[in-house]
Amino acid sequence: MASNNNNSSGSSNKVNVPEAKKAMEDFKYEVANEIGVPLKKGYNGDLPSAQNGYVGGYMVKKMTDAQEKERADKDGE
C-alpha cells in the first residue's frame, strides 16, 4: 500500500501540528531513555517491535496523565 505523505522514512505517521514535531521527537527519546529502551537517532529497525511499541504507549500514558492533571487543577480553581 502506498503512503500519501511526504515523509522520507516511509512511515505513515502524520504530524498534525508541524510546530510540535521537534518537541515530540525530543519527548520520544526522553521516554525511551526513562524506560531503558536504547532508541537512537536514525534507524531503529534492529529493536524489537515490542520495545518500540512500549515507547509509544508510555508516551501516550504520560500525555494522558498530564492532561488529566491539568483538568483536575483547572477544576479545583
N, CA, C and O atoms as CSV, one atom per row, in Angstrom:
chain,resi,resn,atom,element,x,y,z
A,1,MET,N,N,0.852,-1.183,0.000
A,1,MET,CA,C,0.000,0.000,0.000
A,1,MET,C,C,0.891,1.238,0.000
A,1,MET,O,O,1.823,1.321,0.801
A,2,ALA,N,N,0.634,2.169,-0.852
A,2,ALA,CA,C,1.439,3.384,-0.968
A,2,ALA,C,C,1.039,4.394,0.094
A,2,ALA,O,O,-0.124,4.495,0.484
A,3,SER,N,N,2.031,5.132,0.546
A,3,SER,CA,C,1.793,6.163,1.543
A,3,SER,C,C,1.479,7.478,0.849
A,3,SER,O,O,2.058,7.789,-0.192
A,4,ASN,N,N,0.563,8.249,1.422
A,4,ASN,CA,C,0.180,9.529,0.830
A,4,ASN,C,C,0.958,10.699,1.398
A,4,ASN,O,O,0.712,11.842,1.011
A,5,ASN,N,N,1.890,10.448,2.306
A,5,ASN,CA,C,2.594,11.568,2.905
A,5,ASN,C,C,3.945,11.781,2.244
A,5,ASN,O,O,4.365,10.992,1.398
A,6,ASN,N,N,4.621,12.850,2.637
A,6,ASN,CA,C,5.918,13.178,2.073
A,6,ASN,C,C,7.046,12.819,3.019
A,6,ASN,O,O,8.149,13.350,2.882
A,7,ASN,N,N,6.808,11.951,3.956
A,7,ASN,CA,C,7.800,11.547,4.935
A,7,ASN,C,C,8.765,10.566,4.282
A,7,ASN,O,O,8.344,9.509,3.810
A,8,SER,N,N,10.047,10.897,4.248
A,8,SER,CA,C,11.034,10.078,3.553
A,8,SER,C,C,11.297,8.749,4.239
A,8,SER,O,O,11.864,7.849,3.619
A,9,SER,N,N,10.903,8.595,5.497
A,9,SER,CA,C,11.152,7.343,6.201
A,9,SER,C,C,10.176,6.244,5.785
A,9,SER,O,O,10.380,5.078,6.126
A,10,GLY,N,N,9.132,6.595,5.063
A,10,GLY,CA,C,8.134,5.617,4.669
A,10,GLY,C,C,7.082,5.404,5.749
A,10,GLY,O,O,6.169,4.598,5.569
A,11,SER,N,N,7.191,6.097,6.841
A,11,SER,CA,C,6.246,5.976,7.945
A,11,SER,C,C,4.914,6.596,7.559
A,11,SER,O,O,4.875,7.575,6.814
A,12,SER,N,N,3.826,6.034,8.061
A,12,SER,CA,C,2.511,6.603,7.790
A,12,SER,C,C,2.088,7.571,8.883
A,12,SER,O,O,0.975,8.097,8.853
A,13,ASN,N,N,2.983,7.814,9.865
A,13,ASN,CA,C,2.663,8.763,10.926
A,13,ASN,C,C,2.575,10.167,10.354
A,13,ASN,O,O,3.411,10.580,9.550
A,14,LYS,N,N,1.559,10.888,10.777
A,14,LYS,CA,C,1.345,12.245,10.295
A,14,LYS,C,C,1.393,13.193,11.478
A,14,LYS,O,O,0.750,12.955,12.501
A,15,VAL,N,N,2.150,14.261,11.338
A,15,VAL,CA,C,2.225,15.269,12.379
A,15,VAL,C,C,1.089,16.247,12.145
A,15,VAL,O,O,1.061,16.934,11.124
A,16,ASN,N,N,0.158,16.315,13.075
A,16,ASN,CA,C,-0.996,17.202,12.934
A,16,ASN,C,C,-0.642,18.655,13.202
A,16,ASN,O,O,-1.267,19.560,12.649
A,17,VAL,N,N,0.360,18.884,14.050
A,17,VAL,CA,C,0.807,20.237,14.361
A,17,VAL,C,C,2.304,20.280,14.050
A,17,VAL,O,O,3.120,19.921,14.898
A,18,PRO,N,N,2.667,20.711,12.851
A,18,PRO,CA,C,4.080,20.689,12.449
A,18,PRO,C,C,5.011,21.388,13.429
A,18,PRO,O,O,6.165,20.987,13.578
A,19,GLU,N,N,4.525,22.430,14.099
A,19,GLU,CA,C,5.357,23.155,15.064
A,19,GLU,C,C,5.741,22.277,16.254
A,19,GLU,O,O,6.693,22.596,16.966
A,20,ALA,N,N,5.030,21.192,16.480
A,20,ALA,CA,C,5.288,20.318,17.625
A,20,ALA,C,C,6.209,19.148,17.281
A,20,ALA,O,O,6.540,18.352,18.159
A,21,LYS,N,N,6.621,19.033,16.035
A,21,LYS,CA,C,7.395,17.870,15.600
A,21,LYS,C,C,8.673,17.693,16.420
A,21,LYS,O,O,8.937,16.591,16.902
A,22,LYS,N,N,9.467,18.744,16.589
A,22,LYS,CA,C,10.722,18.638,17.346
A,22,LYS,C,C,10.442,18.271,18.797
A,22,LYS,O,O,11.144,17.437,19.369
A,23,ALA,N,N,9.438,18.877,19.394
A,23,ALA,CA,C,9.109,18.578,20.790
A,23,ALA,C,C,8.708,17.114,20.948
A,23,ALA,O,O,9.082,16.471,21.929
A,24,MET,N,N,7.949,16.584,19.990
A,24,MET,CA,C,7.540,15.176,20.069
A,24,MET,C,C,8.735,14.241,19.880
A,24,MET,O,O,8.827,13.208,20.543
A,25,GLU,N,N,9.644,14.599,18.983
A,25,GLU,CA,C,10.863,13.803,18.799
A,25,GLU,C,C,11.672,13.776,20.094
A,25,GLU,O,O,12.109,12.716,20.540
A,26,ASP,N,N,11.866,14.956,20.695
A,26,ASP,CA,C,12.608,15.042,21.949
A,26,ASP,C,C,11.924,14.221,23.038
A,26,ASP,O,O,12.583,13.522,23.808
A,27,PHE,N,N,10.597,14.313,23.096
A,27,PHE,CA,C,9.821,13.570,24.089
A,27,PHE,C,C,10.002,12.067,23.898
A,27,PHE,O,O,10.132,11.325,24.872
A,28,LYS,N,N,10.009,11.623,22.654
A,28,LYS,CA,C,10.185,10.199,22.349
A,28,LYS,C,C,11.507,9.688,22.912
A,28,LYS,O,O,11.544,8.629,23.540
A,29,TYR,N,N,12.589,10.425,22.695
A,29,TYR,CA,C,13.895,9.986,23.182
A,29,TYR,C,C,13.988,10.093,24.699
A,29,TYR,O,O,14.649,9.276,25.341
A,30,GLU,N,N,13.334,11.090,25.270
A,30,GLU,CA,C,13.291,11.229,26.731
A,30,GLU,C,C,12.590,10.017,27.352
A,30,GLU,O,O,13.078,9.447,28.328
A,31,VAL,N,N,11.454,9.630,26.789
A,31,VAL,CA,C,10.701,8.483,27.301
A,31,VAL,C,C,11.501,7.199,27.112
A,31,VAL,O,O,11.569,6.377,28.026
A,32,ALA,N,N,12.103,7.018,25.948
A,32,ALA,CA,C,12.896,5.812,25.689
A,32,ALA,C,C,14.015,5.688,26.712
A,32,ALA,O,O,14.253,4.605,27.247
A,33,ASN,N,N,14.697,6.782,26.983
A,33,ASN,CA,C,15.769,6.779,27.975
A,33,ASN,C,C,15.227,6.445,29.363
A,33,ASN,O,O,15.828,5.673,30.110
A,34,GLU,N,N,14.091,7.035,29.693
A,34,GLU,CA,C,13.460,6.839,31.001
A,34,GLU,C,C,13.100,5.373,31.248
A,34,GLU,O,O,13.229,4.885,32.370
A,35,ILE,N,N,12.652,4.673,30.210
A,35,ILE,CA,C,12.220,3.283,30.388
A,35,ILE,C,C,13.289,2.272,29.958
A,35,ILE,O,O,13.053,1.064,29.974
A,36,GLY,N,N,14.467,2.780,29.574
A,36,GLY,CA,C,15.585,1.896,29.275
A,36,GLY,C,C,15.586,1.265,27.894
A,36,GLY,O,O,16.197,0.215,27.696
A,37,VAL,N,N,14.913,1.887,26.939
A,37,VAL,CA,C,14.912,1.390,25.560
A,37,VAL,C,C,16.029,2.122,24.816
A,37,VAL,O,O,16.038,3.353,24.787
A,38,PRO,N,N,16.969,1.394,24.215
A,38,PRO,CA,C,18.118,2.026,23.555
A,38,PRO,C,C,17.782,2.622,22.192
A,38,PRO,O,O,18.347,2.217,21.176
A,39,LEU,N,N,16.872,3.574,22.174
A,39,LEU,CA,C,16.453,4.226,20.943
A,39,LEU,C,C,17.524,5.229,20.543
A,39,LEU,O,O,18.023,5.980,21.381
A,40,LYS,N,N,17.874,5.241,19.275
A,40,LYS,CA,C,18.883,6.172,18.791
A,40,LYS,C,C,18.327,6.961,17.608
A,40,LYS,O,O,17.350,6.550,16.981
A,41,LYS,N,N,18.947,8.078,17.314
A,41,LYS,CA,C,18.538,8.874,16.160
A,41,LYS,C,C,18.768,8.041,14.910
A,41,LYS,O,O,19.771,7.334,14.809
A,42,GLY,N,N,17.859,8.121,13.969
A,42,GLY,CA,C,18.011,7.366,12.733
A,42,GLY,C,C,17.337,6.015,12.784
A,42,GLY,O,O,16.264,5.863,13.368
A,43,TYR,N,N,17.966,5.044,12.175
A,43,TYR,CA,C,17.398,3.697,12.016
A,43,TYR,C,C,17.328,2.950,13.345
A,43,TYR,O,O,18.317,2.882,14.075
A,44,ASN,N,N,16.159,2.390,13.658
A,44,ASN,CA,C,15.971,1.593,14.866
A,44,ASN,C,C,15.298,0.267,14.554
A,44,ASN,O,O,14.665,-0.334,15.422
A,45,GLY,N,N,15.435,-0.192,13.306
A,45,GLY,CA,C,14.820,-1.443,12.891
A,45,GLY,C,C,15.388,-2.664,13.574
A,45,GLY,O,O,14.815,-3.751,13.490
A,46,ASP,N,N,16.517,-2.495,14.254
A,46,ASP,CA,C,17.106,-3.609,14.971
A,46,ASP,C,C,16.457,-3.834,16.338
A,46,ASP,O,O,16.726,-4.839,16.997
A,47,LEU,N,N,15.611,-2.910,16.757
A,47,LEU,CA,C,14.911,-3.068,18.038
A,47,LEU,C,C,13.632,-3.870,17.832
A,47,LEU,O,O,12.959,-3.715,16.813
A,48,PRO,N,N,13.295,-4.721,18.788
A,48,PRO,CA,C,12.030,-5.467,18.678
A,48,PRO,C,C,10.830,-4.514,18.668
A,48,PRO,O,O,10.852,-3.464,19.309
A,49,SER,N,N,9.806,-4.891,17.946
A,49,SER,CA,C,8.622,-4.033,17.859
A,49,SER,C,C,8.002,-3.808,19.234
A,49,SER,O,O,7.396,-2.764,19.473
A,50,ALA,N,N,8.142,-4.761,20.127
A,50,ALA,CA,C,7.591,-4.594,21.477
A,50,ALA,C,C,8.236,-3.408,22.184
A,50,ALA,O,O,7.553,-2.649,22.872
A,51,GLN,N,N,9.549,-3.244,22.017
A,51,GLN,CA,C,10.225,-2.110,22.653
A,51,GLN,C,C,9.763,-0.792,22.041
A,51,GLN,O,O,9.479,0.167,22.759
A,52,ASN,N,N,9.689,-0.749,20.715
A,52,ASN,CA,C,9.218,0.468,20.066
A,52,ASN,C,C,7.783,0.783,20.467
A,52,ASN,O,O,7.442,1.943,20.698
A,53,GLY,N,N,6.952,-0.229,20.549
A,53,GLY,CA,C,5.572,-0.040,20.957
A,53,GLY,C,C,5.452,0.433,22.390
A,53,GLY,O,O,4.572,1.226,22.725
A,54,TYR,N,N,6.352,-0.065,23.237
A,54,TYR,CA,C,6.334,0.347,24.639
A,54,TYR,C,C,6.649,1.835,24.752
A,54,TYR,O,O,6.054,2.534,25.573
A,55,VAL,N,N,7.584,2.325,23.930
A,55,VAL,CA,C,7.916,3.755,23.944
A,55,VAL,C,C,6.675,4.563,23.578
A,55,VAL,O,O,6.323,5.510,24.282
A,56,GLY,N,N,6.013,4.198,22.486
A,56,GLY,CA,C,4.815,4.924,22.063
A,56,GLY,C,C,3.695,4.853,23.087
A,56,GLY,O,O,3.030,5.853,23.359
A,57,GLY,N,N,3.491,3.679,23.651
A,57,GLY,CA,C,2.448,3.518,24.665
A,57,GLY,C,C,2.713,4.340,25.906
A,57,GLY,O,O,1.800,4.924,26.490
A,58,TYR,N,N,3.985,4.380,26.307
A,58,TYR,CA,C,4.338,5.139,27.503
A,58,TYR,C,C,4.215,6.644,27.241
A,58,TYR,O,O,3.856,7.413,28.134
A,59,MET,N,N,4.517,7.049,26.004
A,59,MET,CA,C,4.329,8.461,25.639
A,59,MET,C,C,2.857,8.842,25.794
A,59,MET,O,O,2.540,9.887,26.362
A,60,VAL,N,N,1.969,8.001,25.294
A,60,VAL,CA,C,0.532,8.262,25.391
A,60,VAL,C,C,0.106,8.315,26.854
A,60,VAL,O,O,-0.671,9.188,27.241
A,61,LYS,N,N,0.608,7.388,27.670
A,61,LYS,CA,C,0.270,7.378,29.092
A,61,LYS,C,C,0.690,8.679,29.759
A,61,LYS,O,O,-0.087,9.279,30.503
A,62,LYS,N,N,1.922,9.120,29.493
A,62,LYS,CA,C,2.401,10.354,30.111
A,62,LYS,C,C,1.594,11.568,29.652
A,62,LYS,O,O,1.299,12.455,30.453
A,63,MET,N,N,1.237,11.612,28.371
A,63,MET,CA,C,0.433,12.736,27.872
A,63,MET,C,C,-0.967,12.718,28.473
A,63,MET,O,O,-1.516,13.767,28.810
A,64,THR,N,N,-1.543,11.528,28.608
A,64,THR,CA,C,-2.875,11.391,29.204
A,64,THR,C,C,-2.839,11.814,30.670
A,64,THR,O,O,-3.716,12.545,31.132
A,65,ASP,N,N,-1.824,11.353,31.398
A,65,ASP,CA,C,-1.682,11.727,32.807
A,65,ASP,C,C,-1.553,13.242,32.964
A,65,ASP,O,O,-2.164,13.837,33.851
A,66,ALA,N,N,-0.747,13.858,32.089
A,66,ALA,CA,C,-0.557,15.309,32.162
A,66,ALA,C,C,-1.862,16.044,31.882
A,66,ALA,O,O,-2.173,17.041,32.535
A,67,GLN,N,N,-2.627,15.547,30.906
A,67,GLN,CA,C,-3.907,16.187,30.567
A,67,GLN,C,C,-4.906,16.043,31.720
A,67,GLN,O,O,-5.627,16.985,32.047
A,68,GLU,N,N,-4.940,14.857,32.328
A,68,GLU,CA,C,-5.844,14.651,33.464
A,68,GLU,C,C,-5.470,15.559,34.626
A,68,GLU,O,O,-6.348,16.128,35.275
A,69,LYS,N,N,-4.176,15.701,34.894
A,69,LYS,CA,C,-3.726,16.571,35.981
A,69,LYS,C,C,-4.097,18.024,35.682
A,69,LYS,O,O,-4.549,18.754,36.565
A,70,GLU,N,N,-3.901,18.432,34.432
A,70,GLU,CA,C,-4.247,19.794,34.041
A,70,GLU,C,C,-5.737,20.063,34.241
A,70,GLU,O,O,-6.123,21.119,34.742
A,71,ARG,N,N,-6.564,19.104,33.847
A,71,ARG,CA,C,-8.021,19.269,34.027
A,71,ARG,C,C,-8.407,19.284,35.499
A,71,ARG,O,O,-9.266,20.064,35.910
A,72,ALA,N,N,-7.772,18.421,36.296
A,72,ALA,CA,C,-8.086,18.391,37.721
A,72,ALA,C,C,-7.683,19.701,38.388
A,72,ALA,O,O,-8.410,20.222,39.234
A,73,ASP,N,N,-6.514,20.235,38.003
A,73,ASP,CA,C,-6.060,21.515,38.564
A,73,ASP,C,C,-7.018,22.636,38.155
A,73,ASP,O,O,-7.328,23.513,38.961
A,74,LYS,N,N,-7.482,22.609,36.911
A,74,LYS,CA,C,-8.397,23.630,36.418
A,74,LYS,C,C,-9.740,23.549,37.146
A,74,LYS,O,O,-10.322,24.574,37.503
A,75,ASP,N,N,-10.229,22.323,37.365
A,75,ASP,CA,C,-11.494,22.141,38.049
A,75,ASP,C,C,-11.405,22.529,39.528
A,75,ASP,O,O,-12.405,22.897,40.144
A,76,GLY,N,N,-10.199,22.443,40.087
A,76,GLY,CA,C,-10.016,22.756,41.505
A,76,GLY,C,C,-9.845,24.227,41.792
A,76,GLY,O,O,-9.744,24.616,42.956
A,77,GLU,N,N,-9.810,25.061,40.761
A,77,GLU,CA,C,-9.625,26.503,40.974
A,77,GLU,C,C,-10.826,27.147,41.596
A,77,GLU,O,O,-10.824,28.355,41.838
